[in-house]
């Protein structure tokens, strides 16, 4: 069983990070490049056993995921990349053991592919959109560390009026879910 200090929780902003209770946290900044760089640096410094990426996200209206629904990422799809997969990966799967742990910890959460784009509305081929997941999961993958992305829905992707987005609800949902997620994940990874 991993001790809490071997778990690295990464989020873009301080609003998405629950107060650490033995685990390490990194505020990686917004976007896939910042996320990858900050995560790689934290992995190098702390050698975590598990990387958990948490935060808020948008969902397509057709997905029927109203704020503050929780979504466990089956994989992270890099929607900005437009090149052959032989040159660079476009999708990183989440660790299946961590997916199962997250489902136990958050039984009302759904499992979906989560798209990553550096711009709002930049994803396609997925129900859920965020900005950092691929960078975090790819950094963990390259280091050989199991990783998982979990998001709380704050808005419909199609809603351009940010005054309509439910930031406070989503921040509260993800910070409440994080301790449950950490506790369950530390039980299943050596």
Secondary structure as UniProt FT lines:
FT   HELIX           4..6
FT   STRAND          7..11
FT   HELIX           14..16
FT   STRAND          24..27
FT   HELIX           32..46
FT   STRAND          50..59
FT   HELIX           61..63
FT   TURN            67..68
FT   STRAND          70..78
FT   TURN            79..80
FT   TURN            85..87
FT   STRAND          91..93
FT   HELIX           96..105
FT   TURN            107..108
FT   STRAND          110..116
FT   TURN            120..121
FT   STRAND          128..130
FT   HELIX           133..143
FT   STRAND          146..156
FT   TURN            157..158
FT   HELIX           162..164
FT   HELIX           167..188
//
